[in-house]
Amino acid sequence: MEAITTWAKENYDLICLLVGVIGIIIAFISLIYEIKKKKAKKK
């Protein structure tokens, strides 16, 4: 457990960057999903 916390402290910036990138990907997928849903509703 101590090794994991040490690694997390050393790679804090990398972890934040990774979480941010994952968030952007999820937001992009949600946006595409909503656009498809609106197009389907119009038809």
N, C-alpha and C positions, 0 to 999 in steps of 0.2 A: 504493500500500500504506500509506503514511504517513497518508493522508487517512482510510482505514478505521480505523486504530488510534486516531487522534485522535477520530473520531466515536464509537468504542466507549467510549473513556475518558469522554467527555462525557455519554454516554447509558447509563452503567453500570447505574443504577437501573432504567431503562426496559427494558434487556435482561434483567436479573434477573427483573423482573415478567413479561415475556413468556415466559421459560423456565418460570417457575412456573405460569403459566396453561396453557401447553401440557402440562405434567406433570399438572395436575389434570384436563384434558380426557382425556388418555390413560388415567389411572386410572379415570375415570368410564366410559369406553367399555369398559375391561377388566372392570369390575364388572358392567355390563349383560350383557356376553358370558358371563361365568361364571354369572350368574343364569339366563340362557336355557339354558345347557348343563345346569345342574342340573334345571331343569324338564323338559327333553327326556329326561333320564335317568330321571326318576320315572315317566314314561308308559310 
